[in-house]
Amino acid sequence: MGESGCSAASGLGYGDYQHDENRKVLIDQIDRLIHFLARKFSQEMAQIIEGHVSATQFLVLRLLAHSGPAKVSQIAGKMQITPSAVTLLADGLTEKGLIGRERDQTDRRVVYINITEKGLELIRELENARRKAAESLMSRLSDLELSSMVAILDKLANTTSLA
């Protein structure tokens, strides 16, 4: 063993070992910060939608607003929940006038769920409030820092595997 505490057989010198340790520390910090920010965004979102719809109902509305009318089975697949759970969510949203149900003209057994104008208005209102909260949170970042953050997050999002 050399002075660094690393054997020559391991192929790692002290500098390599130190680099690996620093990288582990940085990755741990990033992991903690991502979880902290995710919690913070979740709490902000919960406050924003409170009194309007549940978090899951909001996700259904958002999906319909972005994707258009969908069958219960399609919504269930995209949200990774059961069709019966979607039906319960849809019942609550229908009662509030935020979504409607429409039978397929060619196959009357098929029912599509669509967002109403009232639902679209609510989504716009909640999305604007969410955007303002995000802007407030990131107000201390420069345009360059924001651009760098987007580039880094995009690179991570496009990584094919977490393993």
N, C-alpha and C positions, 0 to 999 in steps of 0.2 A: 504494500500500500504506500502511496505517495503521501506527501504532506497534506494534501487536500482531503484525505480520507476517502478518496475514490481509487479503486484499484485500476491499474492499467488495463487489466483484462476486461473491465466493464465497458471500456471505450468512452467513458464519460470523464471529462476533466472537471475541475471545480467550476469553471465558467459555465459549462453546459448544465451542471447540476443547479447552479444558482439561477440560470435562465429558466429552467423547468420549474423551480420553486416559485420564482417571481410570477411566472405564467399561471401557475395554480392559484396563487393569491389573487391575481387580477381576475381570473375566471370566477373564483368564489365571490369576489366583490360584485362583479357583473350579475351573477346569479341572484345575489341578495337584492341588488338594486332593481332588477327586472321584476322580482316578486313584490317588492315594495311599491313600485310604480303601478303594477297590475292591480294590487289591492287598492291603491289610492284612486285609480281610474274607476274601479268597481264601486267604491264608496261614493265617488262623485256621481256616477251614473245612477246609483240607487237613490240618491237625493234628488236628482233631476227628474226621474220617472215616478218618484213617490206620489201617490194620490192619483196617478193617471192609469198605469197598468203595472203588472208585475214584470220582472226582468225577462222572464221567458215569453210573456205576451209581447213585450217590446221586440224581442228577437224575431218572433213570428211576423209582426208588422213590418219590421225592417226587411226581412226576407221577401215578403210580398211586394213591398215598395220597390225593391231593387230588381226582383226577378219576374214580377207579374203573377197572374193567377196560377194556382198550383193545386194539385190533388193532395189530400191528407197524407197519402203514402209518400209523395215527393217531399213534403215538408218534414215528415218524420225522418226520412232518410238524410236530408240535409242537416237536420238538427240532432240526429242520432238519439231520437227518443221514439217511443212507441206511437203507433197511429192513434190508440185510445187516448194517450196524453195530448196529442194534437187536437183531437175532437173536443176534449175538455177545455183546452185553451181557446179554441175557436168558439165554443159556446159562450164563454165569457166575453170575448171580443165582439161577438155578434150582438149580445145584449147591450153593449155600449155603443153599438152602431159603427164600429171601427172596421169591421169586415162584413162581407156578404157571401152567400153561397149561391152557386149557379150550376144547374145541371147541364151536362154536355148535350148539345142538340142531336148528335148522332147516336149516343149511347146514354140513355136516361139514367143508367145505374151510376155513371161517373159524375161526381160532384166536384166542382172547382171552388176554391176559396179565393176571394179577391179582396183587396183593400178598398175601402170606400173613400170618398173625398174627405170625410171627417178623419179617417185614419191617416190619410196622407198629410193633412194639416197637422195632426198630432206628431207624426214622425218628423216633419219639417221643424216644428217647434222644439222637440226634444233633441234633434240632431244639432240645431243651432246652439242650444244650451250646452250640449256636449262639446261642440267646437269651441265655444267661448271658454269653457273650463280648461280645455287642452291649451288654448292660447294663453290663458292666465298662468297655467303651470309652466309653460315654456317661454314665458315673456323675458326671462333673464338670459336666454340663449341668443347669440348673434345669428344672423342669416347664414354665415359660414358654418357655425356649429350645427344649426338645423340641417343644412345641406349634408354635412358630414354624417350626422345621425341617420338621415334618410338613406345615405349610401351604405352605411354599415348595417342598418336593420334590413335593408333590401338584400344585401349579400347574405345575411343570416337566414332570411326568409326563403331564399332560393337554394339553400343548402339541402341536398337531397336526403340527408339522414342525420339523425341526432345521435346515433350510436358510433 
